[in-house]
Amino acid sequence: MSGHRPLAVVIGMPGAGKTRVGREAAQMLNVDFADADIEIEQEVGMKIPRYFKKYGEPAFREVEADVIADLLESFDGLLALGGGAPMTESTRDALADYIAAGGKLVYLEADRHEAMERAARGGNRPMLNGDANKRWMKLYEERDPVFREISNLHVHTHGSTPRVAARKLSNMIQERIVHVTGSGIEPYDVCIGEGTLNRLPEVLGQDVLRVALIHTQPVQRHSDQARALLRQTGYEVYDMLIPDAEKGKTIDVAKTIWKRLGEIGFTRSDAIVGLGGGAATDLAGFIAATWMRGIRYVNCPTSLLAMVDASTGGKTGINTDEGKNLVGSFYTPAGVLADLRTLKTLPRDIFTEGLGEVTKSGFIRDTEILTSCRSMPRSSGTSTVTIFSVRRSRTWSPSSSSARSASRPTTFPMT
Ligand SMILES: NC(=O)c1ccc[n+]([C@@H]2O[C@H](COP(=O)([O-])OP(=O)(O)OC[C@H]3O[C@@H](n4cnc5c(N)ncnc54)[C@H](O)[C@@H]3O)[C@@H](O)[C@H]2O)c1
């Protein structure tokens, strides 16, 4: 049976919903689901609480590590591990090997109180004997830093129904990640898939306090989602609505944002999020590059052109009256989240314009892209977009090419 490896491995605290959510996500992905605890019970021929009582925790952890090591080499579906499993060193080593071979280790993080109550309600958990809530909290303090460190994916299920949480998990498992490296740049990831916007808090990181969310009106629906998520995760969010398209890429707009950042007292521990088409991400990157000589920023492109080109190469800039992109700098984002769901609201003609860039990269660099274009259904599915995005970001860094001309700035509201 060797040569297989799980599609994904889910870890998390007791009560986080690893089994319930994992099983439902496996169904959505049409793959098998395995719960390591159930496999262990089958292996030892008794329920875990009984085994714990009879042989003690060290003996249980030994069996657990062996069963998980086997599953990591033989099971190819979605695997959920018991809450304490990653605390065993040999299991952590096996999980590190799994990740190194391209595996996805997902930390499923639920609201602490919800998970604690669920775990206590469920009963029959030997690690929670006694004052279950107190024990849970102590375990959380020990385990949470380890889970964060070893996992390479993170799913927050705060306030989600099991079905919504399962959808988030399955989306994240299906995601494509392109790791971008280059001389003189900080490496970053381009995450492509349905729901990658949910990764915003993770990419911004815990050191960031305040976020300026720069976006345009046509993508309001997506910026609403980003703002809600950021606020829910505890960031202070400042909404900065800029004029649409080229009207947003001007020095006047930049000046208004610099003024606002100054009034707020934006510092180097704050960050910019640029959400929208290429014009919005160019402007957001420019603000990030220039504010206090450069602060953290994350791009959330919502047009095809921005996904495959504008948001990924680190080129930021604004137009002047004399021409497009005349002022700017190279400044790499901390991450790029290309959420394919946002393309559903993108007008068709703008999507088609983006395809022009895609085919251009096919002619310049990789004819397989042209083959993909030819086989693309007329209704242009997002899976094809994924192929383009993945192939392009490592190999190609074209200059900007939109034919739309710069227009003079207008005044604009910022909320
Ligand atoms: N930095 C770079 O490397 C680079 C490369 C290529 C292009 N660019 C720049 O990118 C810009 C062109 O990007 P573009 O084609 O995305 O144009 P754009 O940013 O002007 O967006 C086009 C229109 O689509 C709207 N839109 C975007 N996403 C949407 C969504 N999901 N739903 C509904 N409406 C949506 C925008 O609000 C806008 O009205 C130009 O300014 C160009 O200079 C930069």
Ligand as a Chemical Component Dictionary entry (heavy atoms), coordinates in Angstrom:
data_LIG
# 
_chem_comp.id                   LIG 
_chem_comp.type                 NON-POLYMER 
_chem_comp.pdbx_formal_charge   0 
_chem_comp.three_letter_code    LIG 
# 
loop_
_chem_comp_atom.comp_id 
_chem_comp_atom.atom_id 
_chem_comp_atom.alt_atom_id 
_chem_comp_atom.type_symbol 
_chem_comp_atom.charge 
_chem_comp_atom.model_Cartn_x 
_chem_comp_atom.model_Cartn_y 
_chem_comp_atom.model_Cartn_z 
_chem_comp_atom.pdbx_ordinal 
LIG N1  N1  N 0  2.114   46.113 -11.779 1  
LIG C1  C1  C 0  2.187   45.396 -12.867 2  
LIG O1  O1  O 0  3.072   44.589 -13.069 3  
LIG C2  C2  C 0  1.083   45.526 -13.892 4  
LIG C3  C3  C 0  1.005   44.627 -14.952 5  
LIG C4  C4  C 0  -0.047  44.747 -15.831 6  
LIG C5  C5  C 0  -1.011  45.729 -15.665 7  
LIG N2  N2  N 1  -0.891  46.590 -14.620 8  
LIG C6  C6  C 0  -1.898  47.647 -14.409 9  
LIG O2  O2  O 0  -3.145  47.014 -14.149 10 
LIG C7  C7  C 0  -4.183  47.894 -14.569 11 
LIG C8  C8  C 0  -5.155  47.097 -15.407 12 
LIG O3  O3  O 0  -5.721  46.099 -14.587 13 
LIG P1  P1  P 0  -7.215  45.600 -14.829 14 
LIG O4  O4  O 0  -7.371  45.082 -16.180 15 
LIG O5  O5  O -1 -7.564  44.759 -13.684 16 
LIG O6  O6  O 0  -8.026  46.957 -14.820 17 
LIG P2  P2  P 0  -8.753  47.777 -13.642 18 
LIG O7  O7  O 0  -8.056  47.690 -12.375 19 
LIG O8  O8  O 0  -8.955  49.119 -14.231 20 
LIG O9  O9  O 0  -10.131 47.011 -13.515 21 
LIG C9  C9  C 0  -11.015 47.026 -14.591 22 
LIG C10 C10 C 0  -12.439 47.205 -14.085 23 
LIG O10 O10 O 0  -12.885 45.980 -13.534 24 
LIG C11 C11 C 0  -13.392 46.225 -12.238 25 
LIG N3  N3  N 0  -13.224 44.980 -11.489 26 
LIG C12 C12 C 0  -12.092 44.369 -11.133 27 
LIG N4  N4  N 0  -12.358 43.213 -10.526 28 
LIG C13 C13 C 0  -13.691 43.109 -10.505 29 
LIG C14 C14 C 0  -14.580 42.113 -10.007 30 
LIG N5  N5  N 0  -14.151 40.969 -9.479  31 
LIG N6  N6  N 0  -15.904 42.317 -10.113 32 
LIG C15 C15 C 0  -16.374 43.465 -10.718 33 
LIG N7  N7  N 0  -15.595 44.410 -11.216 34 
LIG C16 C16 C 0  -14.255 44.228 -11.108 35 
LIG C17 C17 C 0  -12.582 47.387 -11.748 36 
LIG O11 O11 O 0  -13.193 48.013 -10.640 37 
LIG C18 C18 C 0  -12.545 48.240 -12.987 38 
LIG O12 O12 O 0  -13.775 48.907 -13.153 39 
LIG C19 C19 C 0  -3.521  49.026 -15.333 40 
LIG O13 O13 O 0  -3.452  50.160 -14.511 41 
LIG C20 C20 C 0  -2.132  48.503 -15.627 42 
LIG O14 O14 O 0  -1.181  49.539 -15.720 43 
LIG C21 C21 C 0  0.116   46.507 -13.742 44 
# 
loop_
_chem_comp_bond.comp_id 
_chem_comp_bond.atom_id_1 
_chem_comp_bond.atom_id_2 
_chem_comp_bond.value_order 
_chem_comp_bond.pdbx_ordinal 
LIG N1  C1  SING 1  
LIG C1  O1  DOUB 2  
LIG C1  C2  SING 3  
LIG C2  C3  SING 4  
LIG C2  C21 DOUB 5  
LIG C3  C4  DOUB 6  
LIG C4  C5  SING 7  
LIG C5  N2  DOUB 8  
LIG N2  C6  SING 9  
LIG N2  C21 SING 10 
LIG C6  O2  SING 11 
LIG C6  C20 SING 12 
LIG O2  C7  SING 13 
LIG C7  C8  SING 14 
LIG C7  C19 SING 15 
LIG C8  O3  SING 16 
LIG O3  P1  SING 17 
LIG P1  O4  DOUB 18 
LIG P1  O5  SING 19 
LIG P1  O6  SING 20 
LIG O6  P2  SING 21 
LIG P2  O7  DOUB 22 
LIG P2  O8  SING 23 
LIG P2  O9  SING 24 
LIG O9  C9  SING 25 
LIG C9  C10 SING 26 
LIG C10 O10 SING 27 
LIG C10 C18 SING 28 
LIG O10 C11 SING 29 
LIG C11 N3  SING 30 
LIG C11 C17 SING 31 
LIG N3  C12 SING 32 
LIG N3  C16 SING 33 
LIG C12 N4  DOUB 34 
LIG N4  C13 SING 35 
LIG C13 C14 SING 36 
LIG C13 C16 DOUB 37 
LIG C14 N5  SING 38 
LIG C14 N6  DOUB 39 
LIG N6  C15 SING 40 
LIG C15 N7  DOUB 41 
LIG N7  C16 SING 42 
LIG C17 O11 SING 43 
LIG C17 C18 SING 44 
LIG C18 O12 SING 45 
LIG C19 O13 SING 46 
LIG C19 C20 SING 47 
LIG C20 O14 SING 48 
# 
